[in-house]
Amino acid sequence: MKKEEAHTDHGTVLKPDQAALVFDTDGRMSVVLPDMSPDAEIPTGWQLMLAIIQKYNDPDWVAEMVGDRHRPETH
């Protein structure tokens, strides 16, 4: 059985039925969604991702979500 590779030297590969929310180091955000039929049900995880996108430009919401979090320690 062939192992599917998620990463290549060109970046991360999404499967045709996956969605992703991507943040650049400068804070720019983009979303990658697969082609879907107009009457297809949107998965709950994708709905959550879209809700985050709607709130991303609200500095109060972002501050509340981020709180006092800091860069995780590396081991």
C-alpha positions, 0 to 999 in steps of 0.5 A: 500500500502506498503511503500518502505524503502530507508534505513535499518540498513545495509545502503541505498537500491537502486532500481533495476533501480537506479545508485549511485556514492558513496564517502567514508570519506577517498575520495575513490569513487565507482559507483553502476550501475544496469544490463542493456542490451548492447543496452539500452540507458544510461539515461542523469543523469547517463552520467553526473555521468560517466563524473564526474568519468572521471574528479575526478582525475583532481585536477584542475577540482575538485578545480574549481567545489568545489571552495570556498564552505565549510561545510554547516551550520546545523540548 
